[in-house]
């Protein structure tokens, strides 16, 4: 990794793998793309810089550049590591903007790709060709949380892909009555009923943390609601892995000066209904995590908190409220638009990968016959 390696793909586009520069130099380079790039918050410097500062020092992370001639047009990170196929066959992996270790990937990057002024779909064919023809030392390129259901191509690579739906609401459709007119009749009834019940404790209000100290305080109070709520439902909560909290406290400190994260407290009079932890970039609000006081039956604090947050961001002139990947009743009710995120593995045509794919197809066909 002491050498700079450039792999030409075409006359227009090439890719280079380089050792990580100093954090100061990388921050300057990355922030230049943040100023004009269309990439998501998950590819902006607050997220990437916090990830680099928090990651395990044993992780072998290198810088991946997309180049047009001599001009750098995109930035990403690759973690190179050893993995196994089915726990048996050793494979050499490269993970895009993640570690490949579930203990440290519990932060769940989404809208993955490159920090770039170019749309990700324009970089994708070149990246795929580069991996196929020039990165023979890597068996598997793993792309979690991709923001584009990129088409398969007729090439020599094995392409594994699974998708999840995400949901978002265009805030341009939110009027004086908030999101209620856009909901189904039943969801609208449930929301208005819950709001009437909670308003008995006092007026509904949204309070935004305006400084780092308050934001970290809200984050801790969100945890205090989130953990019992998920534990009651016998589900693993977001704070199960200590790295989750370590990373996000780092992120909040990094992002608060430019207000690219929001910690919201939603209350009814003196009663706190819940907290929302959101990201902001390019007019999009990413609804990332939450904690609700849902011990009292019938109050639906999640519905109220998101409804008030949507109205709040619509009044600010933001464009979208994005619930991110994963399905539940609230997301399906409030998310006016549905989209796909995909988790992808590109594999070199090694014998063991082909054998594993053949066995998987055969097992799938057998199970289909039995059903």
N, C-alpha and C positions, 0 to 999 in steps of 0.2 A: 504493500500500500504506500510505499515511498515514492512510487512513480505515478505520473499523470497519464492516464490511458484514454485516448480518444478513439471512438469506434464510428467511422463514417457509415451512414445509412443511405444517404442520397446526396445530391449536390446541394439540396436545400437544408437538410436536417441531419444532425449527428448527435451523439451522446458521449459524455465524458464522465468517468468515475475518478474522483480525486479524494485525497485525505481531507478530513475536516480542517478548515482553517481555524484560527482563533475565534472565540465566541464574538469578540468585538467586530472582527472582519466579516464574519458570517451574518451577524445582525445587520450591518450596514448594507450588505449585498441583498439580503432577504427583504429588508424594509423598502428598498427601491422597487421591488415587485409589488409589495403591499400597497404602495401609493396608487398604482394604476391597474393592478391585476384584477381579474374577475373571479379569482379563486375564493374558496370558502374560508370561513373563520378557522377551520381545522387545519388549513395550510398557511395561515398567517403567522407572523413571527411570535405573537404572544403564545400561541399553542406550541409551535415548533421549538421556540427558545425554552419554554418551560419544560417541554419533554426532554430536551437535551440536558438541561440542568438536573432533572430528576431521574433520568434513566440510570440503570445500573452501569457502573464504569466498565464492567466486563463486556458490555455489548459492543460489537465491532461495527460501528456506524461510519459510513462514507457518504460523501456528497455526490449526488447525481445531477449533472447539468444537461439540459437540452440546448443545443447550439444551432444557430442558423449562420453558416459561415463562421466568423470569429465572434459573433454576438451571442451572448447567453440569453436565451428566451424562456428558460424555465428552470426551476430548482426543486429538488426533492432529496430525500434521504433514503438510504438503503442500509438495512442491518443484515450483514452476512453472518450466517450461523450454520451449524450442523444440525440436521434433524433426522428423523427416521420415517420410513414408509411402513405403516402398520406396526410400528414399534420394532421392526426387524431390520429392514434394509437402510443403511445410512445414505442420506441425501444431503447435498449442499444447497442451501436455500438463501434467497435474498428477499427480504420483507420491505415493502414500500411504506415509509413513514411509520413504522411500528417495529417492535422488538422481536416478535415471534414467540414471546413468552407470555402466557395468559395472565401471569401475576402482574405484568406491567402493561399489558394491552387491555386491561379491564376498563381503561378510560374510553375505549370504543371510538376510534376515529371514524368519521363519516365524510362524505364528499371528498374522498381521497384523490390524489393525483399530483399535479405540479403547481407550485406557485408560479404563475405565468400570466402574461398579457394575452396569450393565445388560448382559445377554448381547448379543453382537455381532449376532445375527440380529434383535434388536428394533430396532437402529439402521439396519440395512441398507436396508429399504424407504424410509425417510426420506432417507437419503443418496442413494439412486438417484434419487428424485423431485427432490431438491434439485439434483442435477447436471443432470437433464433440463430443468428449468424455469427455474432461476435462474443457472446457470453457463454461459451461452451463449458467454462469451468463451473458454472452454476447449473444445477439440475432443475431447480424450481423457482420461479418468480411468483411471489405471493402478494396479491393486491387486495387488501381488506377495505370494505366500505366504499367501493367505487361509486362515483356520482353519475355514471352514465352506463346504461345497458349496452356496452360496446359490442359491435357485431363480431361473430366468429369469422375467421378467415380460412381459406383453403391453403394451409401451409403445413409444415412438418410438426408443429407443436401440438401437444395434447392440451386441451382447454377445458378446465373444470370450473363450473360457475353455479352459484346459487344466489337467489335474490330474496330480498324482503321489501315489502311495501313501506313507504313513508307517507305522511300526510301533512298538508300545509294549507293555510288559509290566505288568500289574497286580501290584504288589508284595504285595498281600494274599494272593496264591496261592503265595508263596515260603515254603517251610518250612525245616526244619533241613538238608535235603539240597540247598538252593539251587534253581537253575532246572532242574537235570538231569531231575527227574521230569516236567517239562512239555515236554521236547524229544522229537523223534522218536527212534526207536531208533538210527538212524545218527548223528544229531547228538549224542545222549547218549554213544554209544560214542566218538566223536571227541573230545569234551570230556574225558571221564575218562581216555582214553589220553594226551592232551596234558598233562593235569595230573600224571599219574604220571611222564611223562618229565621235566617241569620240576622236580618235587619232588626229583629226584636232586641238584639244585643246592642245595636247602635248602627250608625251609618257605615256603609261599605266604603273602604278606602284602600288605595294602593300607595305604599311608601317605598321609594327607591333609595337604596344606600348610595350616598353621595361621596363617601370617602372610603379608604382602604380599611380603616378600623371597623366601621359600621358594616362593610361588606363581609369581612371575616366573621363578625359577630352573627350576622344573618345566616352565613354559611353553617356555622356551628348550630344555630337554632333550627335550621332546616334539617340537619343530621338528626337532631333530637326528636324530630317528628317523623322523619323518613324511616329510621331503623325500626321503631316499634310498629309502625304501620305495616311494613313488609314482613316483620316477624310474626305478627298476628295472623297474616295470611299464609304463613309457612313458606315464604319465598325468600330467596337469597337477596339481600339488600345491596345497594351500590357500594356501601362502605365496608363490605365484607373483607375486601383486600385493603390493607393499610396504604398501599401505593396510591389508591384512588384519592384519598384525602391529602396525602403528601403532594401529589401533582397539582390538585386543584387549588390548594392554598398558595402554591407557587404561582399558578396561573392568575389568580385573582390579584395578587400583588403586581404582577407584570402588566395586566390588562386594564386595571382601574384608571391609571392616569389619562388614557384616551377613551375611557368609557366604552371599551369593546366587550366588557361583561356587565351584566346587570344582576343584582340581587334584589328581589322584590319581596316585600312583606305585605300580605293582604289581610285586612282585619275588618271586623264588624264591631264598631265601638272599641272597647278594650279587649275584645276577644280576638286572638290571632287565628285566622283560618288556615294559613299556610304560607310557604315561601317558594319562590320560583328562582331558579338559577339559569340565566339565559345568556347567550352570546349575540353579538351584533356585528354585522359587516355588510357593506354594500346594500343597505336597505333591507336586509334579511335578519329576522330575529330567530335564533335557533333555541328552541325550548329544550334545554339539556337535562335538567334534574329538578326535583321538587320534594317537598315535605309537607304533608297536610295533617291537620287535626281532624282525623276521620274516625275517632273513637265513638262519637255520637252518631247514631243511625239516622239516615234520612237527610242529613244536611248537605251532602255532596260538595264538600269544600273544593275538590279538584275542579269541578265544573265552574264554580264561582270564581276561583283564582284565575283560571285560564280565560274565562269570559272577560273579567276585568282587565287582565293583562292585554288581551287582544284589543279592547277599546282604548287602553292607554297608548299602545304602540300605533294604532291607527291615527289617533290624535297627534302623535309626534310626526306623522308622515312617513312611517316605515312602510315597506312594500309587502312583505310576507311574514307570516308567523308560522314557523316550521316546527312540527312536532317530532321530526326525525324518524328513524326507522323503528319498526315494531308496531304491532296492532293491538289496540284495546278499544273498549267501547267509546271512551272519551275521544280518542284520536279519530276514530271513524265517524263520530258525530260532528266534531268541530272541524275536521280536516276537509275542506271543500274540494281540494285537489289531491289526487293520489299519484305517487311516482314510485320508481324502483331504485333501490340501491343494491349493488351486487358485490359478492365476495368471490374473488377469482384466483385460480391457480393456473399459471402457464408452465407446462412441463416440457423439457426436452424429450425427444422420442427414445428414451432409454428402454431397454428390454423390460425391466421390472415395472416401469410405469405402464407399459403396454399390457403386460400380464395382469396387473392389478385392474386395469380398465376392462379387460376381457372378462375377468372373474366377476366384476361388479355388474356388467351387462348380463352375464349368464344368470347370476343370482336374481337380478331384477326380473328377467324373463320367466324364471322358475316361479317366483312369488306371484307374478301376474297370472300364470297358468293355474296356480292353486286357488287364487281368488275368483 
